[in-house]
Amino acid sequence: MPVPSRRPLETERLLLRPTTAEDAGRALEIQSDWQVTRMLRMAAFPPDRAATETWFSDHEREWRAGEACRFAVEIEGRMVGLVDIDEIADGEGELGYWFERTAWGSGYASEAARETIRFAFEEVGLSALKSGHAEDNPASGRILVKLGFRHLDTVERFSRPRGENIRQRRYVLSATSG
Ligand SMILES: CC(C)(COP(=O)(O)OP(=O)(O)OC[C@H]1O[C@@H](n2cnc3c(N)ncnc32)[C@H](O)[C@@H]1OP(=O)(O)O)[C@@H](O)C(=O)NCCC(=O)NCCS
């Protein structure tokens, strides 16, 4: 599967641009908020500066290797969140997103996710996307259902930031279902 070029995407209100190593500082600020990071199953809390910098430094390689496409979401030049497709393999990928708290409640996550789904199906050529959210994160569930995802199952999984098991609702969206 050919890898799409690293170029920004635009929506009505947002710029989605491929992440770079320089985005680690803003990501650290955003993930220093427990209300954000408690919902991210694999994230450390408090966030670790060295690990975050190493992770962002690898994003360009991940993209070119066809493993993950990650976008910083910008409003008027400021990064307010991140949306990504990762774990790309066998024509499938996993959709994720997180935003700083001051940006919540304005439809930004839905807008960014909708464009990223279009990108995943039309430009990356994926045939299906998976996603999931903690059972106590109904806003994320609302976004997924609104964008056409179908609830698959609910499983018990370890949450790194919380240090305990959570119930995770898992979803799938097929490229042909829209
Ligand atoms: C979840 C998150 C991405 C939502 O971002 P957002 O920009 O506020 O989302 P949107 O405004 O696009 O959509 C949220 C939807 O959930 C709804 N919603 C919000 N709180 C809700 C609640 N407690 N119960 C049910 N629905 C809720 C909103 O009304 C909206 O639905 P609508 O468009 O039909 O009105 C944001 O809160 C966040 O970054 N949280 C921390 C990280 C995170 O949870 N990431 C996802 C991990 S699975």
The ligand as a Gaussian input file, in Angstrom:
#p B3LYP/6-31G(d) Opt

LIG

0 1
 C      -13.275000      13.226000      24.192000
 C      -12.813000      14.534000      23.553000
 C      -11.842000      14.235000      22.436000
 C      -14.046000      15.256000      23.000000
 O      -13.619000      16.440000      22.349000
 P      -14.672000      17.570000      21.911000
 O      -14.001000      18.447000      20.933000
 O      -15.282000      18.171000      23.113000
 O      -15.759000      16.657000      21.160000
 P      -16.937000      17.146000      20.220000
 O      -17.429000      18.473000      20.710000
 O      -16.543000      17.031000      18.789000
 O      -18.040000      16.012000      20.453000
 C      -18.355000      15.542000      21.737000
 C      -19.750000      14.934000      21.672000
 O      -20.006000      14.278000      22.927000
 C      -21.128000      14.857000      23.546000
 N      -20.880000      14.796000      24.968000
 C      -20.070000      15.570000      25.704000
 N      -20.111000      15.177000      26.987000
 C      -20.948000      14.114000      27.043000
 C      -21.411000      13.286000      28.090000
 N      -20.983000      13.441000      29.342000
 N      -22.271000      12.292000      27.780000
 C      -22.698000      12.093000      26.514000
 N      -22.290000      12.873000      25.467000
 C      -21.440000      13.873000      25.749000
 C      -21.240000      16.254000      22.982000
 O      -22.536000      16.787000      23.097000
 C      -20.841000      15.991000      21.519000
 O      -21.894000      15.364000      20.833000
 P      -22.817000      16.210000      19.781000
 O      -21.885000      16.669000      18.691000
 O      -23.816000      15.243000      19.311000
 O      -23.388000      17.372000      20.543000
 C      -12.143000      15.474000      24.601000
 O      -13.007000      15.612000      25.697000
 C      -10.810000      14.964000      25.082000
 O       -9.780000      15.230000      24.478000
 N      -10.826000      14.206000      26.199000
 C       -9.610000      13.662000      26.796000
 C       -8.916000      12.661000      25.899000
 C       -9.872000      11.640000      25.362000
 O      -10.841000      11.269000      26.000000
 N       -9.570000      11.133000      24.159000
 C      -10.332000      10.062000      23.571000
 C       -9.867000       8.778000      24.155000
 S      -10.905000       7.440000      23.613000

